Each structure stands twice: as C-alpha cells, then as structure tokens.
C-alpha cells in the first residue's frame, strides 16, 4: 500500500486490472477454467485469481494440456500448487490421444508435439463444456499477441479471427457468446516479462527450479541451447557439454531452449531480464521461428 | 515506486509516428535485437529502401502483406520512473473506432504533425476524438523539425494554429514539443538545435506529468461485481461484495447507500488477500463487507447517501458507432454499463458530428460505421450513472447487438 497520497504502483494497477477481469468472467460465464502449466506466467495468473476470490476458493478448475514431453520438475510443481489451493485439476493428455490413435505423431527429427496440443486443448474444452479459458499470454511476447483482445473469441472450431475482433473499450468487457463458442481470456495482457518477475519477487512466489541457474548437459542446435534428455538426444556430430543455464520460458522439452545464466535468485533473474537484449520467445522458442506469422497461424487454429 | 501511464497515439507512417515509437522503444531499451533483426530482414525482403519500424507493431499477416496498420497494437516500455502502455492506432477516418478504443483508457494522447505540413484534418480528428473520450492530457509533437531548419517561427505558428482549434474542444492540458523523431531531437533529451525551446523533452514530459489528480476521488462509486461467499465452516457467514472502485475514497465505518434499491447501511470492513484496507480508491479491486444483511447483488452500486449518482432509465449519449449496419431510431440494443447489463430502445438520433469540421448535422436519421453522434436511449431497468465528463467509468456504456453479441458502439453519457 502507498504510504502517502492515493497512488498505486504500476504493478498494483496491473494487478487490480487483472482481478477485475477474473471477476467479470466468473460473473458472466457458466464454466470457466484456468490454464495452469506450472510456468511462471500461469503461476502469477493463479496468484491474481486467488486474490480475486479470496477468502473463497477459486470458482473454477485448473486445466493443463500435457504434451507428455514436459519437464518433470514443472509437472511436480503443478500438482503441488493445485493441491495447496484445493483446486480441481483437469489434464488433457497428448500422449493418451496418440495412444488411442486419435492423433498421429510427427516422429521426424526436430519435430515437436507443439502442434498436437491444439486438438487436445479443443477436445478437452468441448468435453468439459468450458465457455471461458484463462491463459497467461502477454502482449509483449509476440506481434500477433500484441493485437489480441483481453477477451479473445473462438468459434466452434476454436479459431481466432484477427480481422473480426470486438472493439474493447474502457474496462467494459463484452462476454456475449453463443453455445459452442468460447473465449480465451488473458488477464495479464498488459504485463511484461519484467513485470512478471517483479511480481514473483513482490509476492515471494515459489516457481519451478529450472527458472534458476543450474548445471545441465546441453547441445547447441540452430543457435539454441537444448537440454540432453531421452527425448532430445545429441545428433551425430553434436557434443553435449555441461553448462550453467536457466530457462526463460517453460514449454515442451523438445522445443524450449535454455539461456546461459548465473542468476540463482529472483533478484538476479530480474537484473538479467532487465539487461537482456533478446526477447523471451526469440531466445528460447523454436516453435516461433517457423515464420514471421507462426504465432498468428497457430492461434487461428485454436492455439493458446 | 514506478507508476503506470497509458498513452494513445494515432497517425500514419508519413508523419513519422512509427519512427517516434521505434525511437522511444529503442532509447528506453525496450526494443530487442532479435525484433530489430526481424524488421530489418522483412524490410530487405520486401525491397524497402529503409528499415520500416512500423513492422514492429504490424504483427498480423494481412498488415504485413498490405503494409498497413489495421488494428490497435499495444507496446510496452519503461523508465526507472514510469511504465508505459502505448496504444498505437491507425489514423485514417475508417479506423475511427480503433482510435476511440485506444483513447478510452488513455491518460495522454500523443499527436504528431509534420512541421512542413502543419495542422491537418487528421490532426484535428485525433484531437477531437481524444477530447470526446476525455483523455486528460495531450502532447502535440511537431515532428521533422530538422527539415525546417529548427525554425522557431514554424513551430510557433503550428502551436498557435492548434491552440485556436483546441479552444473549440474541451481539452484541459496541451503541451507542444518541437522534435525530430529521426535524429532524436527533444525525444529523450533536450536538443541543442532548439535553444529557443525551454520545455521538456518528450520522454521527460511523459515521466513527470502529474496524473494522480486525474481520477475522481470525490464521488464514491463502487459497482458490485461479484458476491464472495466462501461457504466453508469457519467462514460460514462471510458475505463480501467484490468490485473495482470507480470513484471516491471508501473507508470502513462510512455510511453508504446501495442503489438502485436505496437501502442504507455502513461499511463494516474492506478486505483484500493482502490484509484489511483502510482506504479504497480507484482503480483498486477490493471486497467490501456491509454491516447489515441486505439483498445486494452484481449490478448494484454502492455510493454515499449525500453524493449519489443519477438513477434513471433515460440517457443522452454521445456515441461512436462501430458496426456496418446503421444505428436507427427505435432500434433495440443491449447495454453494458459498469457491471449491469440491460436492454434499451433508441428513442432519438439527434445529430451527427462531422469529425473534421465539428459541424453538427441535425438532418441525419441514422449513424453509420465510424460516425460520432448524439442519441437518446430508454433502458428497460434503471442504471446508476454519472456524466462521462465527471467519471469515465460510471459514465460509459457499451452498445451490444442482442442477437449476435457483437459490440456495436461506445457511448458516453452527457
């Protein structure tokens, strides 16, 4: 709280805005769910949601789409945090869909299950009849996201139509939708990567260990550092070397790169993020490197 | 403590807007090397003769292909003193609705004029929309000063032209700054090329501008958004009213009235996850407990007994119409006002404003896409509202198509 005057810090303003969005959706939608991956943005989003409804519990379940290629530290964190909140966790599994023959996996080298998340997400939304799904996406992450509304409408195929978005004015959100349609809601739209880290520090939020510097065997591929795991073994000619690294983003193991870092505390991460000259996705996400409009194309198909 | 400032800008590539945004991002270290490399690569592939910084914000495939800005883009930059959210919108008349959207939440409107061209129709349009949306501060950047040899006369003439136009609008605070976005004069630091200019650089002005008193801290307005009922053994009787303070300062012990029912009670306490709150003010999101067990639900408004909003069903509005199908008298539409949704009928279309000349055309019977005009509405049940000029939150409404759910327009209560 401010000591003098009726002023709020920029983090307090962003938090107040996000709380308002959570409450609007809870009030106007029948069956919301919150996408919780155990990544830093969803951890921050979950804390804001907790504040929005306190002292009551969250009025909606958590939802995770598990590619089967997630970092074990992150899955453990996801389960621990949902249990702590007493929240229901719904998991949509890409592996189960592959095993059941509903999806065919691209097994060529370099392929990831990123694309396969979309149909599993859409099926899970349909099965649970979710009409609003909170996501932790931020507008500073990517160009297509910079143009996406806080309430992002999806048709019955889960598609985003960037040319046909509703104007979004003041803090008046229009949640009208028809049966079968749903919205993705991004309460952290106006937060930056640095805001996320400052909030983690301010709230003393626990986050998975892989966000802090640790030693890991990595290979360098296409200018990115990839962890050596059973899913990502070194290819011919590649040499695995131990390095001090941390993850700036946490996604699928097969397409999330690490950055060299010595940042072992939240304060050191904040200093590093403030000084970095490369965007979070540019540094670490092979899935965004496909083309200039890779994110827009995936979002049109129903991606997060 | 860093504060947040929301800036809206509008304009075309020609007046140097993208260059200015690029420079603000670059000089505050908010532009990343991989973003810049991607822009350089695309400019080269398209065969542009220069690095087109508009590509930083033009993220959609259609925009990149056509080389135009379609929508509102949000950009973020920060200095040690403030964090900035910049709503960047195209300036052409066909994007009026986008400009209105960007201006709706802005603390400051940033206008650009080319020093060689002076105040144009587009500048006047942006100024009018910013004043209509009651953006509290405005900065007029006279850009490309390097192309007029930093001539003071040129600057003073543009400043005077704009001042004369602005007297017709309700603009409270205008600052005019001579800049060159391309060479950086007066953008981040004061330029030696304009010794005759004794004001601040643009960034310094954005950092130092006093915004705390822009909010209404007088009239207590608390739209109830959500009723918090934990339904647990230890909190069996807890009943809290969650919402975002829309005006005034609310304190425990305050006498309050719940509208539209008119029931009186007192604030028992103001709760938050982080502990009890002694004073709640805009835009805080809090939970209010009341002393008496009243029937209070979403859509109700909490105010002070001696300072109440208007409770009524007949509204006079200035609207920005955003739909292809025209707005007509007797149309039935949906209204969202604070946390209350009602239906309404359009009882009158009074006039359309020509946003370039400010002329009022009273002969019109409808408002078309991107038109601004005055209408009257009657709602099916009462709203608790204030004039928009008094409170941007309790004075604004969305107009909604009841059958498709589409947002048709934005209304500002007179």
Interface residues (C-beta under 8 A of the other chain):
Chain A: X1 X2 X5 X6 X7 X8 X9 X10 X12 X13 X14 X15 X16 X17 X19 X20 X23 X24 X26 X27 X50 X51 X52 X53 X54 X55 X56 X57 X139 X140 X142 X143 X144 X145 X146 X147 X162 X163 X165 X166 X167 X168 X169 X170 X171 X172 X174 X176 X177 X178 X189 X190 X192 X194 X195 X276 X277 X278 X279 X282 X283 X292 X293 X296 X297
Chain B: X1 X2 X3 X4 X29 X32 X33 X34 X35 X38 X42 X56 X57 X58 X59 X60 X61 X62 X64 X70 X71 X72 X73 X74 X75 X76 X78 X82 X83 X85 X97 X98 X100 X101 X104 X105 X212 X215 X217 X225 X226 X228 X229 X230 X231 X235 X238 X240 X242 X243 X244 X249 X271 X272 X273 X274 X277 X279 X281 X283 X284 X285 X287 X298 X322 X334 X336 X337 X338 X339 X392 X393 X396 X397 X398 X400 X404 X405 X406 X407 X410
